[in-house]
Every structure is written in structure tokens, then in C-alpha cells.
Amino acid sequence: MRYLRAAGLVLAGAALLTGGLTAGNQWLAERDATSEVNGRTDAVPREEVARSLSDHLSLPVILRGPRSVDCAQDLRAVRGAWIRCTAHYLRGTDRGMTVRVVRVRGDEITYVHDAPHR
């Protein structure tokens, strides 16, 4: 009886781990965000893009995201426009990424980022 209970716990733990990893992979695979454009500059401020990237790179349960994210400039509201950003992780690891505008609709833009480069 004890062995059956232990086997059941192992199977339940494996199922939970698999589900968590699948959700985490899906979370990281979806790399798009939508932000409101500043009417004066016709761009999304670099601080807003950095905040969005930082939130996205941090998993909801496992806090292994970047310590901070910096972007070189504001992201213009022009399809195809791009900027470079850097994610700063603990232990001094910095990883660069490119952020690119994929859709402009009214006063909102949708942008995507590639995976942080090692």
C-alpha cells in the first residue's frame, strides 16, 4: 500500500512539473507586447519598452528574470522600426535583444523581441 501511494505521488509530481514547464515555455514563446504611443513623440518611451520586456522575461512563479532591462532609445511607431535592448541578470550577465514593431494601429503599436542573445 505504501508503494502505491509513493508511486502515485511521483506520478502526480511529474505531471505537475510537466504542466509547469509547458506553461513556462508558452509564456516565453509569446514575445509580443502592445503599448500606447506617446502623441508628442510618435514613439513608445524606452522605459515602457524596458518595463514590458522585464515583465515578460520574468516567469510568474519562478523569479529568474532580469535584474533590469535598458533600451537604447524610444521605439518609433513605424512598422519595421527596431531598437536594441539589454537585459541585465544577476552575476553580471548581460544579454542583448532586438525589439521590432510588427503592427501600428491607431495610437497603439505591437512589437516583438527575439530571445536574449548569450
N, C-alpha and C positions, 0 to 999 in steps of 0.2 A: 504494500500500500504506500509506504514511504517513497519507493522508487517511482511509482506512478505520479505522485504529487510533485516530486523533483523534476521528472520529465515534463510534466505539464507546465511548471514554472519556467523551465528552459525554453520550451516552445513559445510560450507567451512572451517572454523576454525577447526572443529572436524576432517575433512578429512585430513587436513594438519598435525595436531597433530598425528593422527594415522599413517600416512606415515612416519613421522619423527621418531616415536618410533619404527616402524618396521625396518627402515634403521639402527637405533642405535642398536637394538637387533642383527641384522645380522652382523653389524660391530664387536660387542663384541663376537658373537658366533664363528667367524672365528679367531681362535687363533694360526694360523701358520705363520711362517716367514722363509725367506730364506736369508742366509748370506754367504759371501765368507770366506773360511778357510784361516788362516794365514799359509803360506807354511813352515815357520820355526818351528812353534809350533804345527802344525796339529790340530788347535783349532780355534774357533771364540773368539776373546778377550771379556772378560766380559763386558767391556764398550760398545761394539757394541750390545751385547745381551740386556743390560740395556736400551740403546737408543731405540732399536726396541720395547721392552716391553712398555716403556714410551709412545712412539708414538702410539702404539696400544691401550693402556688403556685410551688415551685422545680422546674423540669424536671430529670429525671435527667441529661441530657447538657449542657444549656445553663444555666449558672448565672446566671439573670436574675431570680431570685426576690427576695422582700423581704429587707431587711436584718434586720428584726424584725417581729413581729406582737404587738399588745396587744389584750386583750379587756377590756371594762368590768366584767364580773362573771362569776361561775360560771354554768354552763349547767344549769338545773334539769332534772330527769328527768321532765318532763311534756310529753306530745305537744303541739306548737304553741308551746312556750316559745321565746323568742328572745333574743339578745343582739347588741350591736354590737361589732365588732372593727375595728381599723385596721392595715393593712399599711403599713410604713414602708420605702420604696425609697430607693436611692441618689439623690443630687442633691436631697434634701429633699422628695421626692414622697410624700404620704400618701394612701392610698385606703381608704375605709370600706367595710364589707360587713356584711351581716346573716347571722347563723347561727341556724338554726331546727331544732328537734327534730322529726323525722318518724316515729320509732319508738322505743318503750320496750319492752324485752324482758328481763325479769329484772333483772340488775344491769348491763345494757348499754343504751346509747342510740345511735341512729343520727341524725346531724344533717347538714344540708346548708348550704352557703353560696352566696350569689349571687356574681356576678362582682364584683371590686373596682370600686367607683364611682370615676370620674375626677373 
